[in-house]
Amino acid sequence: MKICYIVSMNHLKRGGLFYSTHNRILNMQDKASTVQYSVRYYDCGLVKYIKKLLNKPIIEKVGSKFVLDKLSYEYIYIKRNLWAETLRKLGLENIIFAFSILKNKEKMKNTDIISAHWVERQGYYANIIKKILKKPYVVTAHGSDINAAQSSREKKRVVKVLKDSEFNIFCQ
């Protein structure tokens, strides 16, 4: 069995959840073949320019991958530009994710199952992978990420991700 992990991990900011997720993936190495992708946003175009003017932190690309304990995490980058932010504000982030999945489908097509860590973004990404590539997925909710949804749209999305997954794992 080949497992594709969808996470959001920044190797430059390691903390409790970073190591918790990493150790879960590490513990699976003797049980299955795995591939790890870290989905990250980066600012570009007008969004980057506006953030610079407002003296806000700019999210940059940090390389193509990072390796820890012999596990390689390849970054899948999603642009945050004016078009993408407009779609996100309209609740159409699925279009952005669909483009990203189609761009990276060769990487994921030989996997048997998707394991998403965190519900809101990574789980939603896995939900769209299921629709496009016909891959089943499981979701691991860490701490309170299922309660972090603020708007009714985000709450509906969390419910959809949990309902459509093959299995849900809840961690404290």
N, CA and C atoms as an extended XYZ file, in Angstrom:
516
Properties=species:S:1:pos:R:3:atomname:S:1:resname:S:1:resid:I:1 pbc="F F F"
N         0.840       -1.177        0.000 N   MET     1
C         0.000        0.000        0.000 CA  MET     1
C         0.884        1.239        0.000 C   MET     1
N         0.504        2.221       -0.796 N   LYS     2
C         1.244        3.479       -0.845 CA  LYS     2
C         0.350        4.598       -0.327 C   LYS     2
N         0.819        5.277        0.702 N   ILE     3
C         0.064        6.350        1.348 CA  ILE     3
C         0.653        7.694        0.933 C   ILE     3
N        -0.210        8.609        0.545 N   CYS     4
C         0.201        9.979        0.225 CA  CYS     4
C        -0.248       10.875        1.374 C   CYS     4
N         0.699       11.433        2.103 N   TYR     5
C         0.379       12.337        3.213 CA  TYR     5
C         0.279       13.767        2.696 C   TYR     5
N        -0.813       14.426        3.046 N   ILE     6
C        -0.998       15.847        2.744 CA  ILE     6
C        -0.956       16.576        4.081 C   ILE     6
N         0.068       17.395        4.248 N   VAL     7
C         0.276       18.105        5.511 CA  VAL     7
C         0.524       19.584        5.214 C   VAL     7
N         0.667       20.351        6.244 N   SER     8
C         1.105       21.737        6.112 CA  SER     8
C         2.180       21.940        7.164 C   SER     8
N         3.405       21.707        6.758 N   MET     9
C         4.509       21.771        7.713 CA  MET     9
C         5.584       22.689        7.182 C   MET     9
N         6.012       23.587        8.027 N   ASN    10
C         7.091       24.498        7.684 CA  ASN    10
C         8.323       24.066        8.470 C   ASN    10
N         9.310       23.574        7.765 N   HIS    11
C        10.503       23.064        8.449 CA  HIS    11
C        11.287       24.168        9.158 C   HIS    11
N        10.972       25.425        8.871 N   LEU    12
C        11.641       26.542        9.544 CA  LEU    12
C        10.978       26.895       10.868 C   LEU    12
N         9.746       26.407       11.074 N   LYS    13
C         9.000       26.671       12.315 CA  LYS    13
C         8.510       25.350       12.883 C   LYS    13
N         9.383       24.681       13.599 N   ARG    14
C         9.045       23.377       14.162 CA  ARG    14
C         8.523       23.543       15.579 C   ARG    14
N         7.385       22.916       15.826 N   GLY    15
C         6.798       22.955       17.159 CA  GLY    15
C         6.152       21.617       17.477 C   GLY    15
N         5.255       21.626       18.449 N   GLY    16
C         4.614       20.403       18.912 CA  GLY    16
C         3.841       19.669       17.838 C   GLY    16
N         2.974       20.388       17.102 N   LEU    17
C         2.192       19.734       16.054 CA  LEU    17
C         3.072       19.262       14.896 C   LEU    17
N         4.114       20.004       14.605 N   PHE    18
C         5.052       19.592       13.558 CA  PHE    18
C         5.614       18.210       13.901 C   PHE    18
N         6.146       18.080       15.125 N   TYR    19
C         6.758       16.813       15.516 CA  TYR    19
C         5.728       15.713       15.722 C   TYR    19
N         4.548       16.057       16.201 N   SER    20
C         3.482       15.078       16.363 CA  SER    20
C         3.120       14.457       15.019 C   SER    20
N         2.935       15.292       14.013 N   THR    21
C         2.593       14.808       12.674 CA  THR    21
C         3.752       14.023       12.077 C   THR    21
N         4.935       14.574       12.170 N   HIS    22
C         6.118       13.912       11.619 CA  HIS    22
C         6.302       12.525       12.243 C   HIS    22
N         6.150       12.424       13.559 N   ASN    23
C         6.338       11.130       14.229 CA  ASN    23
C         5.271       10.117       13.824 C   ASN    23
N         4.045       10.564       13.595 N   ARG    24
C         2.989        9.658       13.119 CA  ARG    24
C         3.368        9.079       11.752 C   ARG    24
N         3.860        9.948       10.873 N   ILE    25
C         4.265        9.498        9.538 CA  ILE    25
C         5.483        8.580        9.646 C   ILE    25
N         6.431        8.958       10.481 N   LEU    26
C         7.647        8.164       10.676 CA  LEU    26
C         7.306        6.753       11.172 C   LEU    26
N         6.329        6.649       12.073 N   ASN    27
C         5.940        5.349       12.621 CA  ASN    27
C         5.278        4.439       11.593 C   ASN    27
N         4.835        4.984       10.467 N   MET    28
C         4.205        4.178        9.416 CA  MET    28
C         5.216        3.613        8.426 C   MET    28
N         6.462        4.025        8.510 N   GLN    29
C         7.452        3.660        7.494 CA  GLN    29
C         7.670        2.161        7.363 C   GLN    29
N         7.543        1.413        8.446 N   ASP    30
C         7.751       -0.033        8.357 CA  ASP    30
C         6.469       -0.772        7.956 C   ASP    30
N         5.353       -0.043        7.842 N   LYS    31
C         4.073       -0.673        7.520 CA  LYS    31
C         3.618       -0.421        6.086 C   LYS    31
N         4.075        0.668        5.490 N   ALA    32
C         3.607        1.022        4.140 CA  ALA    32
C         4.623        1.926        3.461 C   ALA    32
N         4.516        1.984        2.158 N   SER    33
C         5.311        2.934        1.378 CA  SER    33
C         4.595        4.284        1.455 C   SER    33
N         5.341        5.343        1.672 N   THR    34
C         4.709        6.650        1.822 CA  THR    34
C         5.390        7.705        0.962 C   THR    34
N         4.630        8.737        0.678 N   VAL    35
C         5.149        9.936        0.033 CA  VAL    35
C         4.509       11.102        0.782 C   VAL    35
N         5.278       12.156        1.026 N   GLN    36
C         4.799       13.270        1.835 CA  GLN    36
C         4.801       14.565        1.023 C   GLN    36
N         3.674       15.267        1.047 N   TYR    37
C         3.567       16.573        0.397 CA  TYR    37
C         3.088       17.588        1.426 C   TYR    37
N         3.772       18.695        1.478 N   SER    38
C         3.372       19.788        2.355 CA  SER    38
C         2.792       20.907        1.489 C   SER    38
N         1.496       21.159        1.663 N   VAL    39
C         0.807       22.181        0.879 CA  VAL    39
C         1.045       23.526        1.552 C   VAL    39
N         1.617       24.462        0.794 N   ARG    40
C         1.951       25.784        1.337 CA  ARG    40
C         1.503       26.868        0.371 C   ARG    40
N         1.039       27.941        0.950 N   TYR    41
C         0.715       29.134        0.165 CA  TYR    41
C         1.955       30.007        0.067 C   TYR    41
N         2.012       30.804       -0.990 N   TYR    42
C         3.030       31.842       -1.060 CA  TYR    42
C         2.435       33.066       -1.737 C   TYR    42
N         2.883       34.222       -1.276 N   ASP    43
C         2.370       35.489       -1.783 CA  ASP    43
C         3.077       35.870       -3.075 C   ASP    43
N         2.306       36.388       -4.024 N   CYS    44
C         2.907       36.872       -5.262 CA  CYS    44
C         2.031       37.984       -5.847 C   CYS    44
N         2.581       38.662       -6.816 N   GLY    45
C         1.838       39.712       -7.507 CA  GLY    45
C         1.393       40.833       -6.586 C   GLY    45
N         0.169       41.281       -6.791 N   LEU    46
C        -0.379       42.416       -6.059 CA  LEU    46
C        -0.504       42.145       -4.556 C   LEU    46
N        -0.807       40.907       -4.191 N   VAL    47
C        -0.913       40.552       -2.769 CA  VAL    47
C         0.424       40.801       -2.073 C   VAL    47
N         1.500       40.379       -2.705 N   LYS    48
C         2.839       40.577       -2.137 CA  LYS    48
C         3.164       42.071       -2.039 C   LYS    48
N         2.824       42.814       -3.069 N   TYR    49
C         3.094       44.252       -3.094 CA  TYR    49
C         2.309       44.981       -1.997 C   TYR    49
N         1.027       44.648       -1.846 N   ILE    50
C         0.190       45.287       -0.815 CA  ILE    50
C         0.710       44.955        0.572 C   ILE    50
N         1.070       43.695        0.801 N   LYS    51
C         1.613       43.310        2.104 CA  LYS    51
C         2.898       44.079        2.403 C   LYS    51
N         3.712       44.266        1.372 N   LYS    52
C         4.957       45.015        1.554 CA  LYS    52
C         4.652       46.461        1.946 C   LYS    52
N         3.683       47.082        1.271 N   LEU    53
C         3.289       48.456        1.592 CA  LEU    53
C         2.742       48.584        3.008 C   LEU    53
N         1.983       47.567        3.439 N   LEU    54
C         1.371       47.585        4.766 CA  LEU    54
C         2.293       47.030        5.849 C   LEU    54
N         3.516       46.702        5.458 N   ASN    55
C         4.506       46.162        6.386 CA  ASN    55
C         4.007       44.879        7.071 C   ASN    55
N         3.311       44.048        6.292 N   LYS    56
C         2.814       42.756        6.777 CA  LYS    56
C         3.794       41.668        6.351 C   LYS    56
N         3.854       40.570        7.092 N   PRO    57
C         4.761       39.488        6.719 CA  PRO    57
C         4.372       38.890        5.360 C   PRO    57
N         5.346       38.684        4.516 N   ILE    58
C         5.146       38.102        3.195 CA  ILE    58
C         5.534       36.632        3.263 C   ILE    58
N         4.664       35.780        2.751 N   ILE    59
C         4.937       34.347        2.734 CA  ILE    59
C         5.675       34.026        1.438 C   ILE    59
N         6.883       33.529        1.587 N   GLU    60
C         7.737       33.224        0.437 CA  GLU    60
C         7.849       31.711        0.263 C   GLU    60
N         8.282       31.290       -0.911 N   LYS    61
C         8.639       29.891       -1.107 CA  LYS    61
C         9.909       29.624       -0.300 C   LYS    61
N        10.008       28.430        0.277 N   VAL    62
C        11.162       28.113        1.124 CA  VAL    62
C        11.966       26.933        0.584 C   VAL    62
N        11.853       26.657       -0.693 N   GLY    63
C        12.564       25.547       -1.304 CA  GLY    63
C        11.584       24.546       -1.880 C   GLY    63
N        12.105       23.493       -2.478 N   SER    64
C        11.234       22.507       -3.115 CA  SER    64
C        10.877       21.355       -2.179 C   SER    64
N        11.707       21.144       -1.152 N   LYS    65
C        11.442       20.067       -0.205 CA  LYS    65
C        12.311       20.245        1.035 C   LYS    65
N        12.010       19.454        2.059 N   PHE    66
C        12.905       19.355        3.204 CA  PHE    66
C        12.939       17.906        3.647 C   PHE    66
N        14.021       17.524        4.304 N   VAL    67
C        14.212       16.148        4.753 CA  VAL    67
C        14.455       16.162        6.254 C   VAL    67
N        13.765       15.260        6.957 N   LEU    68
C        13.946       15.112        8.401 CA  LEU    68
C        13.840       13.623        8.727 C   LEU    68
N        14.801       13.097        9.443 N   ASP    69
C        14.823       11.673        9.805 CA  ASP    69
C        14.638       10.779        8.579 C   ASP    69
N        15.292       11.128        7.502 N   LYS    70
C        15.252       10.386        6.234 CA  LYS    70
C        13.898       10.437        5.527 C   LYS    70
N        12.968       11.226        6.032 N   LEU    71
C        11.682       11.437        5.357 CA  LEU    71
C        11.769       12.721        4.549 C   LEU    71
N        11.376       12.636        3.293 N   SER    72
C        11.401       13.804        2.422 CA  SER    72
C         9.981       14.343        2.251 C   SER    72
N         9.817       15.621        2.516 N   TYR    73
C         8.530       16.308        2.348 CA  TYR    73
C         8.677       17.261        1.167 C   TYR    73
N         7.945       16.995        0.113 N   GLU    74
C         7.991       17.869       -1.057 CA  GLU    74
C         6.906       18.937       -0.920 C   GLU    74
N         7.293       20.173       -1.187 N   TYR    75
C         6.321       21.259       -1.111 CA  TYR    75
C         5.460       21.317       -2.361 C   TYR    75
N         4.167       21.477       -2.169 N   ILE    76
C         3.234       21.818       -3.240 CA  ILE    76
C         2.794       23.241       -2.932 C   ILE    76
N         3.180       24.162       -3.801 N   TYR    77
C         2.896       25.577       -3.562 CA  TYR    77
C         1.603       26.010       -4.249 C   TYR    77
N         0.855       26.834       -3.534 N   ILE    78
C        -0.366       27.434       -4.066 CA  ILE    78
C        -0.200       28.943       -3.981 C   ILE    78
N        -0.367       29.595       -5.119 N   LYS    79
C        -0.197       31.051       -5.176 CA  LYS    79
C        -1.292       31.782       -4.414 C   LYS    79
N        -0.891       32.852       -3.742 N   ARG    80
C        -1.838       33.796       -3.156 CA  ARG    80
C        -1.668       35.095       -3.920 C   ARG    80
N        -2.427       35.213       -4.994 N   ASN    81
C        -2.435       36.453       -5.766 CA  ASN    81
C        -3.842       37.040       -5.701 C   ASN    81
N        -4.079       38.128       -6.389 N   LEU    82
C        -5.374       38.796       -6.309 CA  LEU    82
C        -6.496       37.882       -6.787 C   LEU    82
N        -6.270       37.154       -7.877 N   TRP    83
C        -7.276       36.237       -8.414 CA  TRP    83
C        -7.603       35.147       -7.396 C   TRP    83
N        -6.579       34.527       -6.823 N   ALA    84
C        -6.772       33.446       -5.861 CA  ALA    84
C        -7.462       33.945       -4.595 C   ALA    84
N        -7.072       35.126       -4.125 N   GLU    85
C        -7.697       35.675       -2.920 CA  GLU    85
C        -9.162       36.030       -3.171 C   GLU    85
N        -9.478       36.497       -4.362 N   THR    86
C       -10.872       36.793       -4.711 CA  THR    86
C       -11.694       35.509       -4.705 C   THR    86
N       -11.166       34.455       -5.317 N   LEU    87
C       -11.866       33.168       -5.312 CA  LEU    87
C       -12.049       32.650       -3.886 C   LEU    87
N       -11.010       32.794       -3.070 N   ARG    88
C       -11.092       32.337       -1.677 CA  ARG    88
C       -12.170       33.092       -0.918 C   ARG    88
N       -12.211       34.394       -1.082 N   LYS    89
C       -13.219       35.220       -0.398 CA  LYS    89
C       -14.641       34.867       -0.845 C   LYS    89
N       -14.764       34.413       -2.099 N   LEU    90
C       -16.073       34.022       -2.638 CA  LEU    90
C       -16.434       32.581       -2.279 C   LEU    90
N       -15.551       31.911       -1.551 N   GLY    91
C       -15.807       30.524       -1.173 CA  GLY    91
C       -15.512       29.541       -2.286 C   GLY    91
N       -14.685       29.941       -3.248 N   LEU    92
C       -14.382       29.099       -4.399 CA  LEU    92
C       -12.933       28.599       -4.379 C   LEU    92
N       -12.429       28.381       -3.178 N   GLU    93
C       -11.055       27.911       -3.030 CA  GLU    93
C       -10.865       26.545       -3.703 C   GLU    93
N       -11.962       25.806       -3.880 N   ASN    94
C       -11.868       24.510       -4.544 CA  ASN    94
C       -11.313       24.626       -5.960 C   ASN    94
N       -11.553       25.742       -6.631 N   ILE    95
C       -11.013       25.953       -7.976 CA  ILE    95
C        -9.490       26.043       -7.914 C   ILE    95
N        -8.980       26.768       -6.936 N   ILE    96
C        -7.530       26.903       -6.759 CA  ILE    96
C        -6.926       25.534       -6.447 C   ILE    96
N        -7.557       24.791       -5.545 N   PHE    97
C        -7.061       23.466       -5.192 CA  PHE    97
C        -7.110       22.528       -6.392 C   PHE    97
N        -8.186       22.601       -7.182 N   ALA    98
C        -8.316       21.725       -8.359 CA  ALA    98
C        -7.171       21.969       -9.338 C   ALA    98
N        -6.837       23.231       -9.591 N   PHE    99
C        -5.705       23.539      -10.477 CA  PHE    99
C        -4.408       22.954       -9.921 C   PHE    99
N        -4.207       23.092       -8.619 N   SER   100
C        -2.998       22.566       -7.983 CA  SER   100
C        -2.941       21.043       -8.100 C   SER   100
N        -4.065       20.380       -7.889 N   ILE   101
C        -4.110       18.917       -7.967 CA  ILE   101
C        -3.844       18.451       -9.394 C   ILE   101
N        -4.475       19.113      -10.347 N   LEU   102
C        -4.246       18.731      -11.747 CA  LEU   102
C        -2.781       18.931      -12.141 C   LEU   102
N        -2.185       19.996      -11.621 N   LYS   103
C        -0.770       20.267      -11.902 CA  LYS   103
C         0.135       19.188      -11.299 C   LYS   103
N        -0.291       18.602      -10.182 N   ASN   104
C         0.526       17.626       -9.461 CA  ASN   104
C        -0.025       16.199       -9.526 C   ASN   104
N        -0.957       15.918      -10.429 N   LYS   105
C        -1.620       14.617      -10.425 CA  LYS   105
C        -0.677       13.453      -10.699 C   LYS   105
N         0.370       13.671      -11.485 N   GLU   106
C         1.329       12.584      -11.759 CA  GLU   106
C         2.000       12.103      -10.479 C   GLU   106
N         2.213       13.021       -9.549 N   LYS   107
C         2.864       12.670       -8.287 CA  LYS   107
C         1.965       11.789       -7.422 C   LYS   107
N         0.652       11.996       -7.535 N   MET   108
C        -0.283       11.330       -6.629 CA  MET   108
C        -0.991       10.130       -7.235 C   MET   108
N        -0.867        9.935       -8.541 N   LYS   109
C        -1.691        8.921       -9.194 CA  LYS   109
C        -1.350        7.493       -8.783 C   LYS   109
N        -0.128        7.234       -8.328 N   ASN   110
C         0.264        5.879       -7.952 CA  ASN   110
C         0.077        5.588       -6.468 C   ASN   110
N        -0.640        6.446       -5.772 N   THR   111
C        -0.899        6.201       -4.354 CA  THR   111
C        -2.250        5.511       -4.192 C   THR   111
N        -2.383        4.761       -3.107 N   ASP   112
C        -3.625        4.029       -2.846 CA  ASP   112
C        -4.602        4.829       -1.997 C   ASP   112
N        -4.065        5.643       -1.102 N   ILE   113
C        -4.919        6.407       -0.180 CA  ILE   113
C        -4.229        7.709        0.188 C   ILE   113
N        -5.031        8.726        0.455 N   ILE   114
C        -4.530       10.026        0.888 CA  ILE   114
C        -4.767       10.140        2.388 C   ILE   114
N        -3.774       10.589        3.119 N   SER   115
C        -3.913       10.839        4.551 CA  SER   115
C        -3.671       12.320        4.785 C   SER   115
N        -4.742       13.030        5.118 N   ALA   116
C        -4.654       14.476        5.336 CA  ALA   116
C        -4.533       14.767        6.828 C   ALA   116
N        -3.534       15.552        7.178 N   HIS   117
C        -3.381       15.981        8.569 CA  HIS   117
C        -3.855       17.415        8.671 C   HIS   117
N        -4.887       17.614        9.442 N   TRP   118
C        -5.666       18.826        9.641 CA  TRP   118
C        -6.880       18.775        8.709 C   TRP   118
N        -7.979       19.244        9.208 N   VAL   119
C        -9.252       19.124        8.494 CA  VAL   119
C        -9.457       20.256        7.497 C   VAL   119
N        -9.326       21.485        7.945 N   GLU   120
C        -9.786       22.635        7.164 CA  GLU   120
C        -9.124       22.750        5.795 C   GLU   120
N        -7.858       22.918        5.693 N   ARG   121
C        -7.242       23.080        4.370 CA  ARG   121
C        -6.802       21.748        3.773 C   ARG   121
N        -6.039       20.964        4.510 N   GLN   122
C        -5.499       19.731        3.958 CA  GLN   122
C        -6.610       18.702        3.719 C   GLN   122
N        -7.570       18.640        4.631 N   GLY   123
C        -8.710       17.743        4.443 CA  GLY   123
C        -9.529       18.135        3.233 C   GLY   123
N        -9.719       19.430        3.056 N   TYR   124
C       -10.462       19.914        1.892 CA  TYR   124
C        -9.692       19.606        0.606 C   TYR   124
N        -8.389       19.772        0.648 N   TYR   125
C        -7.522       19.436       -0.487 CA  TYR   125
C        -7.685       17.944       -0.817 C   TYR   125
N        -7.667       17.082        0.212 N   ALA   126
C        -7.835       15.638        0.015 CA  ALA   126
C        -9.222       15.322       -0.550 C   ALA   126
N       -10.235       16.055       -0.110 N   ASN   127
C       -11.594       15.867       -0.605 CA  ASN   127
C       -11.654       16.125       -2.108 C   ASN   127
N       -10.936       17.127       -2.568 N   ILE   128
C       -10.919       17.446       -4.003 CA  ILE   128
C       -10.073       16.430       -4.761 C   ILE   128
N        -8.998       15.924       -4.140 N   ILE   129
C        -8.222       14.847       -4.752 CA  ILE   129
C        -9.134       13.639       -4.984 C   ILE   129
N        -9.966       13.338       -3.990 N   LYS   130
C       -10.896       12.214       -4.116 CA  LYS   130
C       -11.801       12.398       -5.333 C   LYS   130
N       -12.293       13.613       -5.540 N   LYS   131
C       -13.190       13.880       -6.660 CA  LYS   131
C       -12.463       13.802       -8.000 C   LYS   131
N       -11.258       14.343       -8.066 N   ILE   132
C       -10.537       14.420       -9.342 CA  ILE   132
C        -9.816       13.115       -9.676 C   ILE   132
N        -9.084       12.567       -8.701 N   LEU   133
C        -8.252       11.389       -8.957 CA  LEU   133
C        -8.881       10.084       -8.467 C   LEU   133
N       -10.060       10.190       -7.852 N   LYS   134
C       -10.776        8.997       -7.358 CA  LYS   134
C        -9.953        8.229       -6.327 C   LYS   134
N        -9.300        8.979       -5.427 N   LYS   135
C        -8.502        8.377       -4.360 CA  LYS   135
C        -9.243        8.535       -3.028 C   LYS   135
N        -9.368        7.477       -2.248 N   PRO   136
C        -9.977        7.617       -0.926 CA  PRO   136
C        -9.042        8.380        0.006 C   PRO   136
N        -9.613        8.973        1.044 N   TYR   137
C        -8.774        9.699        2.001 CA  TYR   137
C        -9.250        9.504        3.429 C   TYR   137
N        -8.306        9.663        4.356 N   VAL   138
C        -8.589        9.715        5.787 CA  VAL   138
C        -8.101       11.065        6.291 C   VAL   138
N        -8.702       11.525        7.373 N   VAL   139
C        -8.349       12.829        7.937 CA  VAL   139
C        -7.945       12.656        9.395 C   VAL   139
N        -6.851       13.300        9.770 N   THR   140
C        -6.434       13.367       11.163 CA  THR   140
C        -6.627       14.799       11.637 C   THR   140
N        -7.482       14.970       12.625 N   ALA   141
C        -7.724       16.290       13.219 CA  ALA   141
C        -6.825       16.425       14.446 C   ALA   141
N        -6.005       17.456       14.452 N   HIS   142
C        -5.070       17.693       15.555 CA  HIS   142
C        -5.633       18.778       16.463 C   HIS   142
N        -5.832       18.454       17.711 N   GLY   143
C        -6.288       19.468       18.658 CA  GLY   143
C        -7.629       20.058       18.272 C   GLY   143
N        -7.667       21.356       18.141 N   SER   144
C        -8.942       22.038       17.936 CA  SER   144
C        -9.150       22.512       16.505 C   SER   144
N        -8.446       21.934       15.538 N   ASP   145
C        -8.569       22.484       14.184 CA  ASP   145
C        -9.987       22.353       13.626 C   ASP   145
N       -10.779       21.384       14.096 N   ILE   146
C       -12.154       21.303       13.595 CA  ILE   146
C       -13.035       22.386       14.207 C   ILE   146
N       -12.598       22.948       15.326 N   ASN   147
C       -13.360       24.031       15.957 CA  ASN   147
C       -12.893       25.411       15.519 C   ASN   147
N       -11.846       25.459       14.709 N   ALA   148
C       -11.296       26.747       14.294 CA  ALA   148
C       -12.108       27.396       13.184 C   ALA   148
N       -12.981       26.642       12.536 N   ALA   149
C       -13.801       27.194       11.449 CA  ALA   149
C       -14.679       28.307       12.013 C   ALA   149
N       -14.600       29.479       11.400 N   GLN   150
C       -15.319       30.646       11.899 CA  GLN   150
C       -16.642       30.863       11.170 C   GLN   150
N       -16.584       30.922        9.857 N   SER   151
C       -17.784       31.243        9.078 CA  SER   151
C       -18.635       29.993        8.868 C   SER   151
N       -19.887       30.206        8.497 N   SER   152
C       -20.761       29.061        8.240 CA  SER   152
C       -20.248       28.264        7.041 C   SER   152
N       -19.630       28.945        6.074 N   ARG   153
C       -19.057       28.263        4.915 CA  ARG   153
C       -17.928       27.332        5.362 C   ARG   153
N       -17.047       27.814        6.235 N   GLU   154
C       -15.948       26.980        6.721 CA  GLU   154
C       -16.480       25.795        7.526 C   GLU   154
N       -17.502       26.036        8.339 N   LYS   155
C       -18.087       24.955        9.146 CA  LYS   155
C       -18.705       23.889        8.250 C   LYS   155
N       -19.400       24.304        7.198 N   LYS   156
C       -19.988       23.345        6.253 CA  LYS   156
C       -18.890       22.535        5.559 C   LYS   156
N       -17.798       23.200        5.247 N   ARG   157
C       -16.689       22.525        4.588 CA  ARG   157
C       -16.069       21.477        5.513 C   ARG   157
N       -15.916       21.806        6.790 N   VAL   158
C       -15.374       20.854        7.759 CA  VAL   158
C       -16.284       19.626        7.843 C   VAL   158
N       -17.586       19.854        7.928 N   VAL   159
C       -18.538       18.740        7.998 CA  VAL   159
C       -18.444       17.880        6.743 C   VAL   159
N       -18.358       18.512        5.581 N   LYS   160
C       -18.263       17.785        4.311 CA  LYS   160
C       -16.993       16.937        4.267 C   LYS   160
N       -15.869       17.524        4.665 N   VAL   161
C       -14.598       16.792        4.658 CA  VAL   161
C       -14.691       15.561        5.555 C   VAL   161
N       -15.255       15.735        6.747 N   LEU   162
C       -15.365       14.620        7.690 CA  LEU   162
C       -16.350       13.560        7.188 C   LEU   162
N       -17.455       13.986        6.594 N   LYS   163
C       -18.451       13.035        6.081 CA  LYS   163
C       -17.939       12.246        4.879 C   LYS   163
N       -17.168       12.890        4.002 N   ASP   164
C       -16.706       12.253        2.775 CA  ASP   164
C       -15.464       11.396        2.949 C   ASP   164
N       -14.799       11.518        4.094 N   SER   165
C       -13.572       10.734        4.300 CA  SER   165
C       -13.933        9.292        4.645 C   SER   165
N       -12.970        8.410        4.387 N   GLU   166
C       -13.185        6.991        4.688 CA  GLU   166
C       -13.097        6.731        6.185 C   GLU   166
N       -12.296        7.578        6.860 N   PHE   167
C       -12.087        7.393        8.299 CA  PHE   167
C       -11.562        8.710        8.866 C   PHE   167
N       -11.958        9.010       10.100 N   ASN   168
C       -11.496       10.235       10.768 CA  ASN   168
C       -10.764        9.856       12.056 C   ASN   168
N        -9.646       10.525       12.284 N   ILE   169
C        -8.849       10.295       13.491 CA  ILE   169
C        -8.798       11.627       14.240 C   ILE   169
N        -9.141       11.591       15.524 N   PHE   170
C        -9.140       12.820       16.328 CA  PHE   170
C        -8.072       12.703       17.406 C   PHE   170
N        -7.139       13.647       17.425 N   CYS   171
C        -6.031       13.668       18.392 CA  CYS   171
C        -6.197       14.849       19.337 C   CYS   171
N        -5.628       14.714       20.515 N   GLN   172
C        -5.641       15.840       21.463 CA  GLN   172
C        -4.294       16.484       21.514 C   GLN   172
